[in-house]
């Protein structure tokens, strides 16, 4: 199951995504965690110290390897140089699976131990001084989108992505790559405005969107969220002494997380699991192709010097039954 956590800056989406990753790992479920935010905080939220987080390999720095591996023997892709962030798989492409070992994971992922469980962690890498004025952050998250386009995941397998803040994810088609999107919303007018914007953008793409109310301090906050987001409100989270200790770098054992917050995380898992029956791989593939053709016309053809529409395999549908070359 592919799961996105989104929200405005400071809403607590990184904290909640890290708690959800810990929850999954604690129940021995395979999980790949991806930090796709411009502010790279997921590693520290999962317990890495500053040096460990800084040493994580950046996906964006290994794009040639990622492209070359995923291209496989796909005859529609002449070279890895012609692949862009939206390039879809086709016959001959290599695919990524949650439970496997492969060169992409070997190079770009690191195992993080979490109270007896573990998760694979991948990061886009920080926005550096060298990037200022010459590139946008979406050039870094393109590696994440390319991996998601080639990912085949099943029930009880989880990919959790901490997304860029606000509605930035709509700068590409990555917002359509998930089974469910958890929008972290504070009980404020600004928090609700992000929800309305996100829901409006996602409306025509079949995005399953659920709101997680964060920093909810009482009945008035709860009533406000219920009035503003209605049935999209899935669960709320309030103050947590466990989270406060974690933010100080001294997290207790995860089993000591407050019962009310453990129940909230279980509600997120149940909601994600329920979307499995809604999967439509044909639509998923069509959306992938839609955004690829849009990007090809907009900038991809000019940048690569190739007709990127030719990369589309019209007979290919990505789903769990697809096999790919080793």
C-alpha positions as CSV (number, residue, x, y, z in Angstrom):
1,X,0.0,0.0,0.0
2,X,1.4,3.4,-1.0
3,X,0.6,6.1,1.5
4,X,1.3,9.8,1.4
5,X,1.4,12.2,4.4
6,X,0.8,15.8,3.3
7,X,0.0,19.1,5.1
8,X,1.2,22.7,5.4
9,X,4.6,23.3,6.9
10,X,4.6,22.8,10.7
11,X,1.4,20.8,10.7
12,X,3.1,17.7,12.1
13,X,3.0,15.5,9.0
14,X,6.6,14.3,9.5
15,X,5.9,13.4,13.1
16,X,2.8,11.5,12.2
17,X,4.4,9.8,9.2
18,X,7.3,8.7,11.4
19,X,4.8,7.4,14.1
20,X,3.0,5.4,11.4
21,X,6.2,3.9,10.1
22,X,7.1,2.9,13.7
23,X,3.6,1.4,14.2
24,X,4.0,-0.7,11.0
25,X,7.5,-1.8,11.9
26,X,6.4,-2.7,15.5
27,X,4.0,-5.2,14.0
28,X,6.7,-6.7,11.7
29,X,5.1,-5.4,8.5
30,X,7.5,-4.6,5.6
31,X,7.8,-0.8,5.1
32,X,9.8,1.5,2.9
33,X,9.8,5.1,4.3
34,X,10.6,7.9,1.9
35,X,11.4,11.5,2.9
36,X,10.3,13.6,-0.1
37,X,10.1,16.9,1.8
38,X,12.4,19.9,1.2
39,X,13.0,19.9,4.9
40,X,14.7,16.5,5.5
41,X,13.4,15.6,9.0
42,X,12.1,12.0,8.7
43,X,15.4,10.4,9.5
44,X,15.7,12.2,12.8
45,X,12.1,11.6,13.6
46,X,12.9,7.8,13.2
47,X,15.7,8.1,15.7
48,X,18.8,8.9,13.6
49,X,21.2,11.4,15.1
50,X,22.4,14.4,13.1
51,X,25.5,12.6,11.6
52,X,23.5,9.5,10.7
53,X,20.8,11.6,8.9
54,X,23.4,13.6,7.1
55,X,25.1,10.4,5.8
56,X,21.9,9.0,4.2
57,X,22.4,8.6,0.4
58,X,20.3,11.1,-1.6
59,X,18.1,9.6,-4.3
60,X,18.7,12.6,-6.5
61,X,22.4,11.9,-6.5
62,X,21.9,8.4,-7.9
63,X,19.5,9.1,-10.7
64,X,21.7,7.6,-13.4
65,X,21.8,4.3,-11.5
66,X,18.1,4.4,-10.8
67,X,17.2,5.1,-14.4
68,X,19.6,2.5,-15.8
69,X,18.2,-0.2,-13.5
70,X,14.5,0.6,-14.1
71,X,15.0,0.8,-17.9
72,X,16.0,-2.8,-18.0
73,X,15.6,-4.1,-21.5
74,X,12.6,-1.9,-22.4
75,X,13.1,-1.4,-26.2
76,X,11.0,1.9,-26.1
77,X,13.7,3.6,-24.0
78,X,16.8,4.1,-26.1
79,X,18.9,5.2,-23.2
80,X,18.7,6.1,-19.5
81,X,19.5,9.7,-20.5
82,X,16.0,10.0,-22.1
83,X,14.2,9.0,-19.0
84,X,12.5,11.7,-17.0
85,X,10.6,11.7,-13.7
86,X,7.3,10.6,-15.3
87,X,8.7,7.9,-17.6
88,X,6.3,4.9,-17.3
89,X,7.3,1.2,-17.3
90,X,6.7,-1.0,-20.2
91,X,7.5,-4.5,-21.4
92,X,11.2,-5.2,-20.4
93,X,11.3,-2.6,-17.6
94,X,12.5,-3.6,-14.2
95,X,10.1,-3.1,-11.3
96,X,10.6,-2.4,-7.6
97,X,9.0,-4.5,-4.9
98,X,8.8,-3.8,-1.2
99,X,10.2,-7.1,0.0
100,X,13.1,-7.6,-2.4
101,X,16.7,-6.6,-2.5
102,X,17.9,-4.7,-5.6
103,X,20.6,-2.3,-6.7
104,X,18.3,0.7,-6.0
105,X,17.8,-0.3,-2.4
106,X,21.4,-1.3,-2.0
107,X,22.6,2.1,-3.1
108,X,19.8,4.4,-1.9
109,X,18.1,2.8,1.1
110,X,19.3,2.3,4.7
111,X,17.7,0.0,7.3
112,X,16.6,1.8,10.4
113,X,16.1,-0.3,13.5
114,X,12.9,0.7,15.3
115,X,12.2,-1.1,18.7
116,X,12.8,-4.6,17.4
117,X,11.4,-3.9,14.0
118,X,13.0,-2.1,11.0
119,X,12.2,0.0,8.0
120,X,14.0,0.8,4.8
121,X,14.5,4.6,4.6
122,X,15.2,6.6,1.5
123,X,15.6,10.3,1.2
124,X,15.6,12.8,-1.7
125,X,18.4,14.8,-0.1
126,X,18.4,18.4,1.1
127,X,18.2,21.5,-1.0
128,X,21.7,22.8,-0.9
129,X,23.4,26.2,-1.6
130,X,24.5,24.8,-5.0
131,X,20.8,24.4,-6.0
132,X,19.8,28.0,-5.2
133,X,18.9,29.9,-8.4
134,X,19.6,27.0,-10.7
135,X,17.1,24.2,-9.9
136,X,13.8,23.6,-8.1
137,X,13.2,21.0,-5.4
138,X,10.9,19.0,-7.8
139,X,14.0,18.0,-9.7
140,X,15.1,16.1,-6.6
141,X,11.7,14.5,-5.9
142,X,11.6,13.3,-9.5
143,X,13.6,10.3,-8.3
144,X,10.8,9.4,-5.9
145,X,8.2,9.7,-8.6
146,X,10.2,7.5,-11.0
147,X,10.5,4.8,-8.4
148,X,6.8,5.0,-7.5
149,X,6.0,4.6,-11.3
150,X,7.9,1.3,-11.3
151,X,6.8,0.0,-7.9
152,X,4.5,-3.0,-7.5
153,X,3.2,-3.4,-4.0
154,X,0.7,-5.7,-2.4
155,X,-1.5,-5.9,0.6
156,X,0.4,-5.8,3.9
157,X,3.3,-4.1,2.2
158,X,3.7,-0.4,2.8
159,X,5.5,2.5,1.2
160,X,5.1,5.7,3.4
161,X,6.1,9.0,1.8
162,X,6.5,12.2,3.8
163,X,5.6,14.7,1.0
164,X,6.5,18.3,0.3
165,X,4.5,20.9,2.3
166,X,1.1,22.3,1.1
167,X,0.1,21.7,-2.5
168,X,3.6,21.5,-3.9
169,X,3.1,17.9,-4.8
170,X,0.7,19.0,-7.6
171,X,3.7,20.3,-9.5
172,X,3.9,16.8,-10.9
173,X,1.7,13.7,-11.1
174,X,3.1,12.2,-7.9
175,X,-0.1,13.0,-5.9
176,X,-1.8,10.3,-8.0
177,X,0.7,7.6,-7.0
178,X,-0.9,6.6,-3.7
179,X,-3.6,4.3,-2.5
180,X,-4.5,6.9,0.2
181,X,-3.4,10.3,1.2
182,X,-3.4,11.5,4.8
183,X,-3.7,15.2,5.0
184,X,-2.5,16.5,8.4
185,X,-4.6,19.5,9.4
186,X,-4.4,21.8,12.4
187,X,-7.7,23.2,13.7
188,X,-7.0,26.6,12.1
189,X,-8.3,28.6,9.1
190,X,-4.9,28.2,7.4
191,X,-4.9,24.5,8.0
192,X,-8.3,24.1,6.6
193,X,-7.5,26.2,3.6
194,X,-4.7,23.7,2.6
195,X,-7.3,20.9,2.9
196,X,-9.7,22.7,0.6
197,X,-7.1,23.4,-2.0
198,X,-5.8,19.9,-1.9
199,X,-9.2,18.3,-2.2
200,X,-10.1,20.6,-5.2
201,X,-6.9,19.7,-7.1
202,X,-7.3,16.0,-6.4
203,X,-11.0,15.8,-7.2
204,X,-10.8,14.7,-10.8
205,X,-8.1,12.0,-10.2
206,X,-9.8,9.6,-7.8
207,X,-7.4,10.4,-4.9
208,X,-8.6,8.9,-1.7
209,X,-8.1,11.7,0.9
210,X,-8.5,11.5,4.6
211,X,-7.9,14.2,7.2
212,X,-5.8,13.6,10.3
213,X,-6.6,16.4,12.8
214,X,-3.4,17.3,14.7
215,X,-2.8,19.5,17.8
216,X,-6.4,19.1,18.8
217,X,-6.7,20.3,22.3
218,X,-10.4,20.1,23.1
219,X,-14.0,19.8,22.0
220,X,-13.9,23.2,20.4
221,X,-11.0,22.2,18.1
222,X,-12.8,18.9,17.3
223,X,-16.1,20.7,16.5
224,X,-14.2,23.1,14.2
225,X,-12.6,20.4,12.2
226,X,-15.8,18.4,11.9
227,X,-17.7,21.5,10.6
228,X,-14.9,22.3,8.1
229,X,-13.9,18.9,6.7
230,X,-17.0,16.8,7.4
231,X,-16.7,13.1,6.7
232,X,-13.1,13.4,5.5
233,X,-12.0,13.7,9.1
234,X,-10.7,10.2,10.0
235,X,-9.1,10.7,13.4
236,X,-7.5,13.4,15.6
237,X,-4.3,13.5,17.6
238,X,-3.6,15.7,20.6
239,X,-0.7,16.3,22.9
240,X,1.8,13.5,23.4
241,X,4.5,13.3,26.0
242,X,6.0,10.4,24.0
243,X,6.3,12.7,20.9
244,X,7.7,15.5,23.1
245,X,10.5,13.1,24.4
246,X,11.1,11.9,20.8
247,X,11.6,15.5,19.6
248,X,14.2,16.0,22.3
249,X,16.0,12.9,21.0
250,X,15.1,10.7,23.9
251,X,12.1,8.6,22.7
252,X,10.9,5.9,25.1
253,X,10.1,2.5,23.8
254,X,7.4,2.7,21.2
255,X,5.1,0.4,23.2
256,X,4.8,3.2,25.7
257,X,3.1,5.6,23.2
258,X,-0.2,6.7,24.7
259,X,-3.1,4.3,24.1
260,X,-5.2,7.0,22.4
261,X,-2.4,7.7,19.9
262,X,-1.8,4.0,19.3
263,X,-5.5,3.6,18.5
264,X,-5.2,6.6,16.1
265,X,-2.3,4.9,14.2
266,X,-4.3,1.7,14.0
267,X,-7.2,3.7,12.5
268,X,-4.8,4.9,9.8
269,X,-3.7,1.4,9.0
270,X,-7.3,0.2,8.8
271,X,-8.1,3.1,6.4
272,X,-5.1,2.3,4.2
273,X,-6.0,-1.4,4.1
274,X,-9.6,-0.6,3.1
275,X,-8.3,1.0,-0.1
276,X,-6.8,-2.2,-1.4
277,X,-10.2,-3.3,-2.8
278,X,-10.5,0.0,-4.6
279,X,-7.3,-0.5,-6.6
280,X,-7.7,0.2,-10.3
281,X,-4.3,-0.6,-11.9
282,X,-5.6,0.4,-15.4
283,X,-6.6,3.8,-14.2
284,X,-3.3,4.1,-12.3
285,X,-1.3,3.3,-15.4
286,X,-3.4,5.7,-17.5
287,X,-2.8,8.5,-15.1
288,X,1.0,7.8,-15.2
289,X,0.8,8.0,-19.0
290,X,-1.3,11.2,-18.8
291,X,1.3,13.1,-16.8
292,X,4.2,11.7,-18.8
293,X,2.8,13.0,-22.0
294,X,2.0,16.3,-20.4
295,X,5.6,16.7,-19.1
296,X,7.0,15.5,-22.5
297,X,5.2,18.2,-24.3
298,X,5.9,20.9,-21.7
299,X,9.7,20.4,-21.3
300,X,10.8,16.8,-21.6
301,X,11.1,16.5,-25.4
302,X,13.1,19.7,-25.6
303,X,15.4,18.8,-22.8
304,X,16.2,15.3,-23.9
305,X,16.0,15.8,-27.6
306,X,13.7,12.8,-28.0
307,X,10.1,12.1,-28.6
308,X,9.1,10.9,-25.1
309,X,5.6,9.9,-26.2
310,X,7.3,6.9,-27.9
311,X,8.2,5.6,-24.4
312,X,4.6,4.7,-23.7
313,X,3.8,1.0,-24.1
314,X,0.1,1.0,-25.1
315,X,-0.4,-2.6,-24.1
316,X,1.2,-2.4,-20.7
317,X,-0.7,-2.2,-17.4
318,X,1.2,-2.2,-14.2
319,X,-0.3,-4.5,-11.6
320,X,0.7,-7.2,-9.1
321,X,0.8,-10.0,-11.7
322,X,3.4,-8.3,-13.8
323,X,6.8,-10.0,-14.0
324,X,9.9,-8.2,-15.0
325,X,13.4,-9.2,-16.1
326,X,16.0,-9.7,-13.4
